[in-house]
Amino acid sequence: MSALACKRSIVSLRTSSRSVVRPLPSGLFVKRTAVAQTKFVVRAEAEAETSSIDTEKMIKDAQEKFDAIENKPQVALYGVGGVFALFLTSQLLGAINHVPLVPKMFELIGLGYSSWFTYRYLLFKSGRQELLQDVEALQAKISSSE
């Protein structure tokens, strides 16, 4: 996790007071002096942080992988199809969201599933170990090049 290191912080305190003159319904004027307002202004300056990500290496790797693809039009078609599917799904969920009661039903379903997941996999040590094994098995299945 990267965090910005603050070189210095400057805190200044500003106070102000103002007078307000308001007429009363009887024609008399009342002068009220507001209590001093206090504002804290914080200014932080950060040091320049060097990025630990080598962008040139990432671009080079991506170019090499793209050059290794034999059927580039098919990959482009899959990419366009994926973007279209995301757009279509977004539109469909937006239309469903405008139906009364459906958003609240989705919230209840999400709350129920989150509660079940927490009880099943996160609450007890045996459940956490089972979840870790499932995740490792999924990682092995995805990373295997068979």
N, C-alpha and C positions, 0 to 999 in steps of 0.2 A: 504494500500500500504506500503510495507516495504522498507526501504532505509537503505543503509549502513551508519553508522555514522563514519565519519573520525576522527580518534584519533589525527593525526597530518599530516600536509602536508609539504613537503620540496621542495622548488623551488631553483634550482641552475642555474646559468648563465654561459655558456661556450662560449668563443670566440676563434677564431683561424684565422690566416691569412697564406697564402701560396703564394709562388712565382712560376710563370710559365715562363719558357724560351722557346720561340718558334722561329724557324728559318723563315726568310723572303725569298721569292723566289730569291732575289738578293744575298743571302749568308750572309746577316747581321742577327744578332740575336737581338731580342727585349725581354727585361725582363719586365713582367707585374706582379705587385703585386696585388693580389686579395684583395678586401675590406674585412674587418673582418666579418666573418659570426657569427651570434648569434643563439644559440640554447637554448631553455628553456626546462629543464628536470623537470618534476613534478612526485613526488613519493608520493602516498597516502597509508597510512596503515589504515585498518579498524579493528574495534573491533569485537570480535566474537559475532555473533548475535544468539540469541536463537530462535528456530523455534516455531511458535505458532500452528503448525500442529502436532497432536498426531498420529504418524504413527502406533504405536502399537494398538491403538483403531481402526484405519481404517482397519488394517489387520484383527483384531478380528471380526469386523463387516462384512467384505467381506467373511471370513470363515463361519460365522453364516448364511449369506444369501446363500452361496453355499451349505451348509449342509441342508438348508431348501428346496432346489430344489429337486423335486421328480424324474424328468426324466433328469438326467445329460447327457446321450449320445445325446439327442435331443438338449440340450443347446450347447454342444460342436459342434455339426453339424451346428447349426445356426452361431456360432462364426467362424468356418472355412468357411462357405458359405459367411459370411460378408467380411472376409479378401479376399477371391477369387473375390468377386464382386468389391471391391476396386481396386484390381490389374487389373482386366479386364477393369474397367472404366479408370484407369490411362493409360493403353496401348491404348485404343480406342482414348482418348483425345490426346495422343502423336502422333498417326497416323493422326488424323484430323489436328493437329497443323502444320504438314509438308506440307499440301496442301496450295498453295499460295492464298492469299486474305482471307482465312478463319480466321486466327488470327486477322486481322484488322477488319473483320466483327464482330467477337466476342467482340473486344474492343469497337466498335461503339454500339453494343447492350448493353454491360455493362454500357457504359457512358449514354446511353439513359435511361436505367432502373434506374440508380443511380439518374439521374436528376429528373425523374418522382417521385421516392420515396421521394427525398428531398422536392419537391414541394407539394406532396400529404400529407406527414406525419410530416415533420420537420419544414417547413417554417412558418406555422400558428399555433396559440395556439389550435384551435379546432382540427386540424389534430394531434397534439401531444397528446391531450387527447384521441382521438380515438385510436391511436396507443397504448397508455398505457392500455386502456380497452381491446384491442385485446390481448395484451401480458398477462395481468392478467387472461383473460378467457382461454388462452392456458395453462398457468401455472396451473390453477384450473383443467382443463381437464386432464393434465398429472399427476398431483399429486393425483387425486381422485382414490381410489382403488376399483372402482366398475367394 
